[in-house]
Amino acid sequence: MNRKWTPEEVKGWYQKTGAITYYNKEDMNIVVRKPRSQGYTVNWANPKAYLLQGCILAIVFAIIQLLK
């Protein structure tokens, strides 16, 4: 069942799997809070995460081009 997971469920997923990156097909969140440290990480199982990464990279490259 695909749904948005709570921060507690994400933390449990990390503890259960011991994974470094977050890849959970059952979680519809694109960005989740890191349970082991401060900050956020991306759910790479969500196809929208790649769109988000592409937008961020496009903005960075546009800024670099404008500063030349």
Jmol script that loads the backbone (N, CA, C; Angstrom):
load data "model"
ATOM      1  N   MET A   1       0.843  -1.174   0.000  1.00  0.00           N
ATOM      2  CA  MET A   1       0.000   0.000   0.000  1.00  0.00           C
ATOM      3  C   MET A   1       0.894   1.244   0.000  1.00  0.00           C
ATOM      4  N   ASN A   2       0.720   2.112  -0.993  1.00  0.00           N
ATOM      5  CA  ASN A   2       1.501   3.330  -1.087  1.00  0.00           C
ATOM      6  C   ASN A   2       0.807   4.457  -0.338  1.00  0.00           C
ATOM      7  N   ARG A   3       1.533   5.050   0.598  1.00  0.00           N
ATOM      8  CA  ARG A   3       1.027   6.176   1.381  1.00  0.00           C
ATOM      9  C   ARG A   3       2.220   6.924   1.936  1.00  0.00           C
ATOM     10  N   LYS A   4       1.965   8.100   2.500  1.00  0.00           N
ATOM     11  CA  LYS A   4       3.050   8.861   3.123  1.00  0.00           C
ATOM     12  C   LYS A   4       3.316   8.304   4.513  1.00  0.00           C
ATOM     13  N   TRP A   5       4.568   7.974   4.775  1.00  0.00           N
ATOM     14  CA  TRP A   5       4.947   7.418   6.054  1.00  0.00           C
ATOM     15  C   TRP A   5       5.237   8.523   7.054  1.00  0.00           C
ATOM     16  N   THR A   6       5.053   8.218   8.324  1.00  0.00           N
ATOM     17  CA  THR A   6       5.358   9.161   9.402  1.00  0.00           C
ATOM     18  C   THR A   6       6.865   9.108   9.682  1.00  0.00           C
ATOM     19  N   PRO A   7       7.405  10.148  10.339  1.00  0.00           N
ATOM     20  CA  PRO A   7       8.835  10.115  10.689  1.00  0.00           C
ATOM     21  C   PRO A   7       9.222   8.905  11.545  1.00  0.00           C
ATOM     22  N   GLU A   8       8.325   8.459  12.397  1.00  0.00           N
ATOM     23  CA  GLU A   8       8.618   7.281  13.221  1.00  0.00           C
ATOM     24  C   GLU A   8       8.737   6.029  12.353  1.00  0.00           C
ATOM     25  N   GLU A   9       7.875   5.906  11.347  1.00  0.00           N
ATOM     26  CA  GLU A   9       7.947   4.749  10.446  1.00  0.00           C
ATOM     27  C   GLU A   9       9.228   4.780   9.620  1.00  0.00           C
ATOM     28  N   VAL A  10       9.638   5.966   9.185  1.00  0.00           N
ATOM     29  CA  VAL A  10      10.887   6.098   8.425  1.00  0.00           C
ATOM     30  C   VAL A  10      12.069   5.691   9.300  1.00  0.00           C
ATOM     31  N   LYS A  11      12.062   6.143  10.544  1.00  0.00           N
ATOM     32  CA  LYS A  11      13.135   5.783  11.474  1.00  0.00           C
ATOM     33  C   LYS A  11      13.178   4.269  11.682  1.00  0.00           C
ATOM     34  N   GLY A  12      12.008   3.645  11.828  1.00  0.00           N
ATOM     35  CA  GLY A  12      11.941   2.198  11.965  1.00  0.00           C
ATOM     36  C   GLY A  12      12.449   1.476  10.732  1.00  0.00           C
ATOM     37  N   TRP A  13      12.165   2.024   9.553  1.00  0.00           N
ATOM     38  CA  TRP A  13      12.633   1.429   8.296  1.00  0.00           C
ATOM     39  C   TRP A  13      14.156   1.449   8.255  1.00  0.00           C
ATOM     40  N   TYR A  14      14.747   2.600   8.632  1.00  0.00           N
ATOM     41  CA  TYR A  14      16.215   2.694   8.669  1.00  0.00           C
ATOM     42  C   TYR A  14      16.807   1.691   9.647  1.00  0.00           C
ATOM     43  N   GLN A  15      16.207   1.554  10.829  1.00  0.00           N
ATOM     44  CA  GLN A  15      16.723   0.630  11.831  1.00  0.00           C
ATOM     45  C   GLN A  15      16.600  -0.810  11.366  1.00  0.00           C
ATOM     46  N   LYS A  16      15.495  -1.116  10.682  1.00  0.00           N
ATOM     47  CA  LYS A  16      15.269  -2.484  10.219  1.00  0.00           C
ATOM     48  C   LYS A  16      16.218  -2.861   9.089  1.00  0.00           C
ATOM     49  N   THR A  17      16.432  -1.944   8.145  1.00  0.00           N
ATOM     50  CA  THR A  17      17.238  -2.267   6.971  1.00  0.00           C
ATOM     51  C   THR A  17      18.713  -1.954   7.142  1.00  0.00           C
ATOM     52  N   GLY A  18      19.041  -0.957   7.966  1.00  0.00           N
ATOM     53  CA  GLY A  18      20.437  -0.556   8.113  1.00  0.00           C
ATOM     54  C   GLY A  18      20.982   0.133   6.873  1.00  0.00           C
ATOM     55  N   ALA A  19      20.099   0.645   6.028  1.00  0.00           N
ATOM     56  CA  ALA A  19      20.500   1.261   4.766  1.00  0.00           C
ATOM     57  C   ALA A  19      21.119   2.640   4.984  1.00  0.00           C
ATOM     58  N   ILE A  20      21.929   3.068   4.024  1.00  0.00           N
ATOM     59  CA  ILE A  20      22.534   4.398   4.059  1.00  0.00           C
ATOM     60  C   ILE A  20      21.646   5.383   3.304  1.00  0.00           C
ATOM     61  N   THR A  21      21.131   4.966   2.154  1.00  0.00           N
ATOM     62  CA  THR A  21      20.227   5.816   1.382  1.00  0.00           C
ATOM     63  C   THR A  21      18.798   5.341   1.593  1.00  0.00           C
ATOM     64  N   TYR A  22      17.858   6.236   1.354  1.00  0.00           N
ATOM     65  CA  TYR A  22      16.449   5.910   1.573  1.00  0.00           C
ATOM     66  C   TYR A  22      15.810   5.522   0.251  1.00  0.00           C
ATOM     67  N   TYR A  23      15.356   4.285   0.140  1.00  0.00           N
ATOM     68  CA  TYR A  23      14.723   3.751  -1.064  1.00  0.00           C
ATOM     69  C   TYR A  23      13.561   2.872  -0.615  1.00  0.00           C
ATOM     70  N   ASN A  24      12.389   3.479  -0.491  1.00  0.00           N
ATOM     71  CA  ASN A  24      11.229   2.768   0.037  1.00  0.00           C
ATOM     72  C   ASN A  24      10.054   2.961  -0.916  1.00  0.00           C
ATOM     73  N   LYS A  25       9.708   1.911  -1.670  1.00  0.00           N
ATOM     74  CA  LYS A  25       8.626   1.985  -2.654  1.00  0.00           C
ATOM     75  C   LYS A  25       7.256   2.174  -2.017  1.00  0.00           C
ATOM     76  N   GLU A  26       7.110   1.808  -0.757  1.00  0.00           N
ATOM     77  CA  GLU A  26       5.814   1.932  -0.089  1.00  0.00           C
ATOM     78  C   GLU A  26       5.549   3.346   0.419  1.00  0.00           C
ATOM     79  N   ASP A  27       6.592   4.176   0.502  1.00  0.00           N
ATOM     80  CA  ASP A  27       6.469   5.539   1.016  1.00  0.00           C
ATOM     81  C   ASP A  27       6.347   6.519  -0.152  1.00  0.00           C
ATOM     82  N   MET A  28       5.312   7.334  -0.158  1.00  0.00           N
ATOM     83  CA  MET A  28       5.086   8.293  -1.234  1.00  0.00           C
ATOM     84  C   MET A  28       5.768   9.640  -0.979  1.00  0.00           C
ATOM     85  N   ASN A  29       6.399   9.819   0.181  1.00  0.00           N
ATOM     86  CA  ASN A  29       7.137  11.057   0.440  1.00  0.00           C
ATOM     87  C   ASN A  29       8.311  11.167  -0.517  1.00  0.00           C
ATOM     88  N   ILE A  30       8.575  12.384  -0.973  1.00  0.00           N
ATOM     89  CA  ILE A  30       9.750  12.611  -1.814  1.00  0.00           C
ATOM     90  C   ILE A  30      10.956  12.919  -0.936  1.00  0.00           C
ATOM     91  N   VAL A  31      10.745  13.759   0.072  1.00  0.00           N
ATOM     92  CA  VAL A  31      11.812  14.164   0.985  1.00  0.00           C
ATOM     93  C   VAL A  31      11.408  13.767   2.400  1.00  0.00           C
ATOM     94  N   VAL A  32      12.343  13.136   3.125  1.00  0.00           N
ATOM     95  CA  VAL A  32      12.084  12.727   4.511  1.00  0.00           C
ATOM     96  C   VAL A  32      13.225  13.197   5.400  1.00  0.00           C
ATOM     97  N   ARG A  33      12.943  13.365   6.679  1.00  0.00           N
ATOM     98  CA  ARG A  33      13.954  13.780   7.656  1.00  0.00           C
ATOM     99  C   ARG A  33      14.881  12.603   7.935  1.00  0.00           C
ATOM    100  N   LYS A  34      16.178  12.888   8.028  1.00  0.00           N
ATOM    101  CA  LYS A  34      17.162  11.858   8.359  1.00  0.00           C
ATOM    102  C   LYS A  34      17.015  11.486   9.824  1.00  0.00           C
ATOM    103  N   PRO A  35      16.902  10.214  10.143  1.00  0.00           N
ATOM    104  CA  PRO A  35      16.733   9.830  11.547  1.00  0.00           C
ATOM    105  C   PRO A  35      18.037   9.837  12.340  1.00  0.00           C
ATOM    106  N   ARG A  36      19.176   9.676  11.670  1.00  0.00           N
ATOM    107  CA  ARG A  36      20.452   9.578  12.374  1.00  0.00           C
ATOM    108  C   ARG A  36      21.170  10.908  12.534  1.00  0.00           C
ATOM    109  N   SER A  37      20.781  11.899  11.746  1.00  0.00           N
ATOM    110  CA  SER A  37      21.443  13.201  11.814  1.00  0.00           C
ATOM    111  C   SER A  37      20.453  14.287  11.411  1.00  0.00           C
ATOM    112  N   GLN A  38      20.897  15.519  11.507  1.00  0.00           N
ATOM    113  CA  GLN A  38      20.023  16.608  11.120  1.00  0.00           C
ATOM    114  C   GLN A  38      19.977  16.715   9.602  1.00  0.00           C
ATOM    115  N   GLY A  39      18.868  17.191   9.091  1.00  0.00           N
ATOM    116  CA  GLY A  39      18.736  17.392   7.666  1.00  0.00           C
ATOM    117  C   GLY A  39      17.694  16.484   7.051  1.00  0.00           C
ATOM    118  N   TYR A  40      17.675  16.486   5.738  1.00  0.00           N
ATOM    119  CA  TYR A  40      16.693  15.722   4.989  1.00  0.00           C
ATOM    120  C   TYR A  40      17.384  14.868   3.945  1.00  0.00           C
ATOM    121  N   THR A  41      16.683  13.855   3.490  1.00  0.00           N
ATOM    122  CA  THR A  41      17.178  13.001   2.422  1.00  0.00           C
ATOM    123  C   THR A  41      16.037  12.738   1.448  1.00  0.00           C
ATOM    124  N   VAL A  42      16.371  12.185   0.311  1.00  0.00           N
ATOM    125  CA  VAL A  42      15.401  11.954  -0.756  1.00  0.00           C
ATOM    126  C   VAL A  42      15.042  10.471  -0.812  1.00  0.00           C
ATOM    127  N   ASN A  43      13.771  10.188  -1.036  1.00  0.00           N
ATOM    128  CA  ASN A  43      13.308   8.816  -1.247  1.00  0.00           C
ATOM    129  C   ASN A  43      13.521   8.487  -2.725  1.00  0.00           C
ATOM    130  N   TRP A  44      14.580   7.768  -3.029  1.00  0.00           N
ATOM    131  CA  TRP A  44      14.943   7.497  -4.420  1.00  0.00           C
ATOM    132  C   TRP A  44      14.026   6.486  -5.086  1.00  0.00           C
ATOM    133  N   ALA A  45      13.086   5.893  -4.372  1.00  0.00           N
ATOM    134  CA  ALA A  45      12.106   4.990  -4.978  1.00  0.00           C
ATOM    135  C   ALA A  45      10.957   5.771  -5.600  1.00  0.00           C
ATOM    136  N   ASN A  46      10.842   7.034  -5.280  1.00  0.00           N
ATOM    137  CA  ASN A  46       9.785   7.885  -5.821  1.00  0.00           C
ATOM    138  C   ASN A  46      10.298   8.530  -7.107  1.00  0.00           C
ATOM    139  N   PRO A  47       9.641   8.308  -8.248  1.00  0.00           N
ATOM    140  CA  PRO A  47      10.113   8.879  -9.518  1.00  0.00           C
ATOM    141  C   PRO A  47      10.193  10.410  -9.499  1.00  0.00           C
ATOM    142  N   LYS A  48       9.405  11.051  -8.672  1.00  0.00           N
ATOM    143  CA  LYS A  48       9.430  12.515  -8.590  1.00  0.00           C
ATOM    144  C   LYS A  48      10.745  13.012  -7.992  1.00  0.00           C
ATOM    145  N   ALA A  49      11.471  12.152  -7.304  1.00  0.00           N
ATOM    146  CA  ALA A  49      12.754  12.544  -6.719  1.00  0.00           C
ATOM    147  C   ALA A  49      13.752  12.892  -7.815  1.00  0.00           C
ATOM    148  N   TYR A  50      13.714  12.183  -8.924  1.00  0.00           N
ATOM    149  CA  TYR A  50      14.620  12.465 -10.035  1.00  0.00           C
ATOM    150  C   TYR A  50      14.261  13.789 -10.706  1.00  0.00           C
ATOM    151  N   LEU A  51      12.980  14.108 -10.770  1.00  0.00           N
ATOM    152  CA  LEU A  51      12.544  15.396 -11.290  1.00  0.00           C
ATOM    153  C   LEU A  51      13.033  16.522 -10.380  1.00  0.00           C
ATOM    154  N   LEU A  52      12.918  16.330  -9.067  1.00  0.00           N
ATOM    155  CA  LEU A  52      13.410  17.310  -8.106  1.00  0.00           C
ATOM    156  C   LEU A  52      14.912  17.526  -8.278  1.00  0.00           C
ATOM    157  N   GLN A  53      15.663  16.449  -8.401  1.00  0.00           N
ATOM    158  CA  GLN A  53      17.108  16.556  -8.582  1.00  0.00           C
ATOM    159  C   GLN A  53      17.437  17.286  -9.881  1.00  0.00           C
ATOM    160  N   GLY A  54      16.712  17.000 -10.949  1.00  0.00           N
ATOM    161  CA  GLY A  54      16.938  17.672 -12.222  1.00  0.00           C
ATOM    162  C   GLY A  54      16.673  19.168 -12.135  1.00  0.00           C
ATOM    163  N   CYS A  55      15.620  19.558 -11.435  1.00  0.00           N
ATOM    164  CA  CYS A  55      15.297  20.983 -11.259  1.00  0.00           C
ATOM    165  C   CYS A  55      16.392  21.694 -10.471  1.00  0.00           C
ATOM    166  N   ILE A  56      16.860  21.060  -9.420  1.00  0.00           N
ATOM    167  CA  ILE A  56      17.921  21.667  -8.611  1.00  0.00           C
ATOM    168  C   ILE A  56      19.186  21.835  -9.435  1.00  0.00           C
ATOM    169  N   LEU A  57      19.556  20.805 -10.198  1.00  0.00           N
ATOM    170  CA  LEU A  57      20.752  20.894 -11.037  1.00  0.00           C
ATOM    171  C   LEU A  57      20.604  21.963 -12.115  1.00  0.00           C
ATOM    172  N   ALA A  58      19.415  22.079 -12.706  1.00  0.00           N
ATOM    173  CA  ALA A  58      19.179  23.097 -13.737  1.00  0.00           C
ATOM    174  C   ALA A  58      19.346  24.497 -13.147  1.00  0.00           C
ATOM    175  N   ILE A  59      18.856  24.708 -11.951  1.00  0.00           N
ATOM    176  CA  ILE A  59      18.993  26.017 -11.295  1.00  0.00           C
ATOM    177  C   ILE A  59      20.467  26.309 -11.013  1.00  0.00           C
ATOM    178  N   VAL A  60      21.195  25.327 -10.518  1.00  0.00           N
ATOM    179  CA  VAL A  60      22.616  25.517 -10.212  1.00  0.00           C
ATOM    180  C   VAL A  60      23.389  25.856 -11.487  1.00  0.00           C
ATOM    181  N   PHE A  61      23.157  25.102 -12.561  1.00  0.00           N
ATOM    182  CA  PHE A  61      23.861  25.371 -13.815  1.00  0.00           C
ATOM    183  C   PHE A  61      23.472  26.720 -14.409  1.00  0.00           C
ATOM    184  N   ALA A  62      22.219  27.121 -14.262  1.00  0.00           N
ATOM    185  CA  ALA A  62      21.780  28.431 -14.747  1.00  0.00           C
ATOM    186  C   ALA A  62      22.487  29.544 -13.981  1.00  0.00           C
ATOM    187  N   ILE A  63      22.616  29.397 -12.676  1.00  0.00           N
ATOM    188  CA  ILE A  63      23.304  30.396 -11.873  1.00  0.00           C
ATOM    189  C   ILE A  63      24.781  30.474 -12.273  1.00  0.00           C
ATOM    190  N   ILE A  64      25.395  29.328 -12.483  1.00  0.00           N
ATOM    191  CA  ILE A  64      26.813  29.301 -12.900  1.00  0.00           C
ATOM    192  C   ILE A  64      26.977  30.016 -14.232  1.00  0.00           C
ATOM    193  N   GLN A  65      26.082  29.772 -15.162  1.00  0.00           N
ATOM    194  CA  GLN A  65      26.152  30.422 -16.478  1.00  0.00           C
ATOM    195  C   GLN A  65      25.955  31.929 -16.361  1.00  0.00           C
ATOM    196  N   LEU A  66      25.056  32.362 -15.487  1.00  0.00           N
ATOM    197  CA  LEU A  66      24.795  33.789 -15.318  1.00  0.00           C
ATOM    198  C   LEU A  66      25.975  34.512 -14.662  1.00  0.00           C
ATOM    199  N   LEU A  67      26.746  33.810 -13.853  1.00  0.00           N
ATOM    200  CA  LEU A  67      27.875  34.429 -13.158  1.00  0.00           C
ATOM    201  C   LEU A  67      29.146  34.474 -14.003  1.00  0.00           C
ATOM    202  N   LYS A  68      29.152  33.839 -15.152  1.00  0.00           N
ATOM    203  CA  LYS A  68      30.339  33.848 -16.019  1.00  0.00           C
ATOM    204  C   LYS A  68      30.503  35.184 -16.701  1.00  0.00           C
TER     205      LYS A  68
END
end "model"
wireframe off; spacefill off
backbone 0.3
color backbone group
